[in-house]
Amino acid sequence: MGSLTRKAAVLAIISLLHLVAIVALLSVKGQADRPVSLAPMFATVINEPAAKERMEPLRPIELKTLVQQIYVPIPEQVLFELPVAADSDRAITMPAQATAQVAATADRSVPKLIETVEYVRQPVPRYPAQSRKLREQGLVMLRVLIDERGVACSIEIESSSGHARLDRAAREAVAQAAFRPYVEDGAPRRAMVLIPIEFSLNRSSA
């Protein structure tokens, strides 16, 4: 009799639980079918702080340069005394006159400027026909280098007559001339001389 009562109580509890579950399901279904009102949503934009404000300023790094000073001692200057050679019996001493002669001989390679020159055959300038026709006149000054044989090895125009034909005729005349070599201390030497050649219609010329 007691076991039947317990079974009946258990069944009654199970049935009650089923009933409670059914009621709960119905209640949830009814709430789901009701329209839900949504409240309006508001968004607020928050300005992000500037990067400069967020970043902390960098602290300067102090660099210390260590300079190591090296002192090198300067060696003391050593003076050497060269021995003075004694006069030798075999030493040759040239007199002052001989030294001057050697210097003069060395300078013979440089032409000496002279004022006059001696001719073996004088220059004979020919007056160009075209210059006569055009009545061209003038003085040509020639710088002539005469070698040790008396030959005019260089003829340059020191000053022009102003006419190319007359200048050319003057050079040709001096080139055909022959000179006596300039002699100094009994030996021929190269010499430089200025030779004037004048072209004038008032004088007779070839």
Buried (B, 14 or more C-beta within 10 A) or exposed (E): EEEEEEEEEEEEEEEEEEEEEEEEEEEEEEEEEEEEEEEEEEEEEEEEEEEEEEEEEEEEEEEEEEEEEEEEEEEEEEEEEEEEEEEEEEEEEEEEEEEEEEEEEEEBEEBEEBEEBEEEEEBEBEBBEEBEEEEBBBBBBBBBBBBBEBBBEEBEBEBBBEBEBBBEBBBBBBEBBEBEBBEEEEEBBBBBBBBEBBBEEEEEEE
